[in-house]
Amino acid sequence: MPAPSPMLTSDTSLGSATPFTDRGSHHLFVRLSNAIAHYTSSDLLCWHEEPVALELDVEANLENLTSPCSVVAHGDSFYLFYSQNNAIHLAVSSDLRAWAPRSAEPILQSNGLFYLDTPFADPSVFYHAEEGLWWMLFSGRVPNQPLQRSGCVGLAKSADLMRWQFCSPLWMSGTEPYCHAPNLVEMSRGRWHLYYRHRQLKHRLANTARGPFRQPPGSTLISEMAGGGTRPLHVSDSWLVFPYAGAAVPAAEHASTVLATPRQLRLELDGSLSELPSPLHVESWQRTGAPIELLLGCRQLLGRWEQPEPYVHASTGQSGGCLMIPQLHGDFHAGLALSVDSPDTRIHLLMRVDDELRGGLQLTIEPRQQLLSLRAVDADDLLPPQAVRWTPMPANRPIMLDLVAYGAFVDIFVNGRLSLCGRLSSPPTGKVAVEFIGGTGKIELGPAFQLPINR
């Protein structure tokens, strides 16, 4: 039996993934440029590639990767809603494997009254038990508004999944040109979570499915680099999402051949959502991956360093210092705790860099500004960030990092609350280094494991 990979891989470009579970069998329907792929698993860890679920009547276009589909069960059949050419289409199956389009005509398309013709995409269908109706959310725009402020989460309702009636938008902020890949989920009783993608995956909260929606603390989730648009899967009291790593450096290389690290969404008391690496996958990696010994081998590149404890390294020079951890290379999962003596000390976490600190990705942590930014490193050090996040960094508390590195992709989870996802344009072979700038700091090395490979 193959060891579980941290990410689902393919020989083609993978887009938005839609999870679905039926009688203990897990399915992922993954958008390709001109088709919908199908994968199955019994444990959410090892995935088997099935025949393509649907070939789509669209021109092969990498922009299609961002448009998710939606799968529901009703009676003895399964219904797969998908968008093509700015219209919603429907395919039906009796076994989740053989799918037939219901018609060559769309099941729903704009009439220009409630919503504009484009964009009209990204269906998300679920049953609203209180109303006894099926709801479909979609990405749309309303008429009679400036185009750059007309983006909305559209809404249609149906009693039978076949005939749909438009309703007024579920959400419209009046500040956005689009609201891609919307989803609405009641994650706990009386807490409806709406999220959609505009630059980042944005999150809103309401007490009812119809709203009104408010902005909770920490209202952005998975960065655009890791894509949004995946409806969470409820498994054993946990909510799991399977984001795709859809952006790249340079931007022209938009395609991805992997899905990013599966995430668990955790509900917090203040209504916010935290994202952390799926505990199911982390436990499996630790069980099946080879441990990486970090006690010896770290190299001091800059500044003065001491080792007060076996797995602790302290930078003692007031101007800072840089420590390389060459054992962390290849595909791995590792934990680090970083502390600074002053919030004005900046931290660089360098991943996939060579001995001269060239190439790779750099996470910059600025405790005073509570700012995190991740970017690729070039010779001139001028590339813009791939991801930017803000998070509280309380004084006198270490910053806890979970690192997942897989080929050219890097996922960095911070304090069990949020993540940043980065990608290099080609698979690198570099190492990890930590740098303190303008002050002293401390590194505590946690458990580390080589990730099992199933490419």
Helices and strands as residue ranges (DSSP letters): E 17-22, E 25-31, E 35-41, E 48-49, E 54-55, G 62-66, E 70-74, E 77-83, E 88-93, E 100-101, E 121-128, E 133-141, G 147-149, E 151-158, E 165-171, E 180-188, E 191-197, E 201-206, G 224-226, E 233-235, E 238-241, E 263-267, E 273-277, H 279-288, E 299-302, E 305-309, E 312-315, E 320-325, E 332-340, E 346-353, E 361-366, E 371-376, E 387-390, E 399-406, E 409-414, E 418-423, E 431-437, E 441-450
